[in-house]
Each structure stands twice: as C-alpha cells, then as structure tokens.
Amino acid sequence: MTLADTRLSARPRAAATATPALKHGRHFLSIPGPSVIPDRVLAAMACAMPNIYEGELVERSESILAELPSIARTTTGVPFITVSNGHGAWEMALTNTLSRGDKVLVLESGRFAVGWGEMARVMGIEVEVLNARPRRAVDPAAVETRLREDRQHEIKAVLVVQIDTASSVCNDIAAIRAAITNAGHPALFMVDCIASLGCVPFEMDAWGVDVTVAGSQKGLMVPPGLAFCWAGPRAMEACQTAGLRTGYWDWRARSAEGQHYLRYCGTPPVSHLAALREALDMIAEEGLENVWARHAALARAVRAAVAVWSTPGGIEINVTEPSERSDAVTTVLTGSIDAARLRAVCEQRAGLTLGIAFAPNEGRAFRIGHMGHLNPPMILGTLGTIEAALIGMGAPIGGSGVAAAATSIAADLGAALVPGTDAPSFNP
Ligand SMILES: *Cc1c(COP(=O)(O)O)cnc(C)c1O
C-alpha cells in the first residue's frame, strides 16, 4: 500500500452502537484513585524537557520539597519523593527502617495495611496481623493490649492506613498513637496516607507519626507515578542501621546536602513535578483546612444519599460505625442488587465509572471515590446517575438520595454565604 492509498482509505472505526446510550459527554471517573486531575495540572505537564542539573527544574523541585512538610503537618519530618506508585513508597519506608528478621505489627482494617505487610514478608520481615473487627476501624484498645504483651519489644514497627480504600474506614491515628504510648512501646509508627492526604486532617508531628507514606494520584490530584515518604527523627535514626537499606531507596543518599540529582537517585520525574507544583499551588490557594472542609461536606452528601437509598436486604453503607466512615471514599454494599450490573449500566449507558469492590465484598458492593478535585456538580452528578441506574434497574431503594444530598449540600452552601464574607462581588 502506498502512502496515497493510506490517506484515501477510510479511517477504521467501530460501528455505531445499535442502541443509543446517554454516555457521550465528558466521561466521569468516580473511583477512589486515580482521581480527577484538574485541567490546570494536566496543562502544566505539557512542558519541554529542561536541564535537569540546574535552573528552573531544580528550583521547582526544591520549592516542592520545602512545601511538602506542611502538607503532612510536620516540621521535623524529612520529605522524600519516589518515582513510583504507592507500593514503591511502602517499600521505601520498610527498607530504610528495618532489617531482615525484624518483626512488624500490621493493623488490619480492610485491604491495604495487609498488602503493606505482605510486601514486608517478601523482604524477610516477620509480620503479625492484628485482625480487624468486620466493617470497623482499628480498635486502639486491642493495639495497646497486644503491645503490652510484647515485653521484649520484638515488634519494631506498627503499620496502619489512615483511610482504607477497600473498606472505606478512617482510622483514628491519634488514638492509635496514644495506645502505643500507653503501652510504653518503642515501635516506629508508620501510617499509609495514600488515600487520605489532601482529603482529611492528618497531623504527623502532633500525632507522633514516625513515617508517613502518600501517593500522588488521590487527594493530591496528580497522575499516578509519584509517591512520598516523610521520615521523622526516629525513622531517620533507624535508617543508620537498617539492614534492608538498598542503593536505590536509601534515605541517607537522597537527603545528602547539595546534590539535587541524588534526591531522585537519577533523573527527576520532570512532568510529574510540574504537575505537583501546580497541584500544591491549588491546595495553597484554597487553604488545606478548606480542602478538608470541602471533602467533609461532599462526603456528608454522599452518605446522606446512600442512607436514603438503603433498604433491608438492599443498599447499605459498609462501615457500620458512623464516626469511622471516611471522607474520601464510600464503600456501598448492594445486598440483593447486582453490583456488577449497576456499574455496567452507569459506565456503558451513562458515562460514569464507579469503583469495584475488593474481597470480601466482590460482586456485592461498589465504591464512590470522593477525593481530590471535586465539587457539588461532580458529586451530585455522580449520585444522580447512580440513582437513575438504580431506578432503571428496578432496584429497591428507600427514596431519593439525590434530594437528601442536595439538602446536605445546601446546609454547607448556606454557611459559606454569610453576607459580606463570601458573597460574590458583582459590580457591572
Ligand atoms: C491506592 C492505595 C494504595 C496503593 O497505591 P498504588 O499507587 O496503587 O501503589 C495503598 N494504600 C492505600 C490506602 C491506597 O488507597
């Protein structure tokens, strides 16, 4: 075939679908990460490659490293950026603080802390799992009891997630720290904030966290590909003797004075750093506390809707204790309603992708991600589409969750509209 033939031949294209669907607007992704990336952040990534040894790139990178501690609310934690997903940051945290044969205590509350523990086991670390109460957060009293039993202090680290993205629980990190302290136990306290940083309050210093781990693609609004560790003073000290330390992840080399290139152990992730700079600017413009308040308001709306949809044997919020429900993701059990069909209807007919459920809820739950760059039209659109799909499927629901969500959001809009503060300035 010649080039001319190629130009003249019709462009191969899928046949139009037989039945009309309503999905042909902007597709909406409502999974708990990656979250929606702001257009500003996407645009910032479209930059030419710079000199990686000096100039603008180095300045941008140093400005990000200077700002990251404030996001985790630490003044003593040293920030590290990994060119990886969250699993890479898990490994960075473990290699820099532990030695082969050390023991860690994993606090189960869903799927993710257990996954971190499985990674530790592969590395030659002994792993004990403190099992979760079903559909509940970690019980700090159980942590204290277990640590008191460990009189020889064989447990070198306690691993927990703040928000477990499978179950949707939010663990009380301050209470778990208090349990460790009350037990008089010296274990390092390591917290996975991959699904919670930039969504809900987290106070690394005030809560006595030794290692914080996060990823770029959830609350931080940057595409997958960057992850983070913040290492507190006790973690940096453990690094001096950690037998599992490797050349690539080594905190000591990465924090050495004056060598920017070593921060990333090689070429920096140029485009992702441009994205992160923009995302951190957006968080600063909004204010971190306001970001948390927005997540709380939108999460209240989601839970209001799900509560109204709920029926015996039908829809139900997974986490049973209301104070343990996260403001970043909601796992919805579907009972007799076919969750796979609901997701398929939303995705294929209406342009909305919902999150799948993990074990033990596969096929009988779905997840709504409500983290990151999200506002009322996005969340009400998601809830309205789910409600339409449920009605269309003939699923039993208790009433209009959308009406309840709107009422919930109205209360938060009202608070923001105190005359003279947030009133729109309109001077034609
Ligand atoms: C998403 C997530 C992870 C895994 O992050 P990856 O970037 O997929 O490796 C780990 N922990 C929690 C709590 C998460 O939500």
Ligand as a Chemical Component Dictionary entry (heavy atoms), coordinates in Angstrom:
data_LIG
# 
_chem_comp.id                   LIG 
_chem_comp.type                 NON-POLYMER 
_chem_comp.pdbx_formal_charge   0 
_chem_comp.three_letter_code    LIG 
# 
loop_
_chem_comp_atom.comp_id 
_chem_comp_atom.atom_id 
_chem_comp_atom.alt_atom_id 
_chem_comp_atom.type_symbol 
_chem_comp_atom.charge 
_chem_comp_atom.model_Cartn_x 
_chem_comp_atom.model_Cartn_y 
_chem_comp_atom.model_Cartn_z 
_chem_comp_atom.pdbx_ordinal 
LIG C1 C1 C 0 -4.282 3.319 46.420 1  
LIG C2 C2 C 0 -3.751 2.865 47.722 2  
LIG C3 C3 C 0 -2.549 2.166 47.821 3  
LIG C4 C4 C 0 -1.776 1.696 46.633 4  
LIG O1 O1 O 0 -1.256 2.737 45.902 5  
LIG P1 P1 P 0 -0.631 2.433 44.472 6  
LIG O2 O2 O 0 -0.266 3.779 43.952 7  
LIG O3 O3 O 0 -1.693 1.757 43.664 8  
LIG O4 O4 O 0 0.549  1.552 44.669 9  
LIG C5 C5 C 0 -2.081 1.869 49.084 10 
LIG N1 N1 N 0 -2.750 2.230 50.191 11 
LIG C6 C6 C 0 -3.926 2.883 50.128 12 
LIG C7 C7 C 0 -4.642 3.247 51.392 13 
LIG C8 C8 C 0 -4.463 3.215 48.896 14 
LIG O5 O5 O 0 -5.644 3.858 48.819 15 
# 
loop_
_chem_comp_bond.comp_id 
_chem_comp_bond.atom_id_1 
_chem_comp_bond.atom_id_2 
_chem_comp_bond.value_order 
_chem_comp_bond.pdbx_ordinal 
LIG C1 C2 SING 1  
LIG C2 C3 SING 2  
LIG C2 C8 DOUB 3  
LIG C3 C4 SING 4  
LIG C3 C5 DOUB 5  
LIG C4 O1 SING 6  
LIG O1 P1 SING 7  
LIG P1 O2 DOUB 8  
LIG P1 O3 SING 9  
LIG P1 O4 SING 10 
LIG C5 N1 SING 11 
LIG N1 C6 DOUB 12 
LIG C6 C7 SING 13 
LIG C6 C8 SING 14 
LIG C8 O5 SING 15 
# 
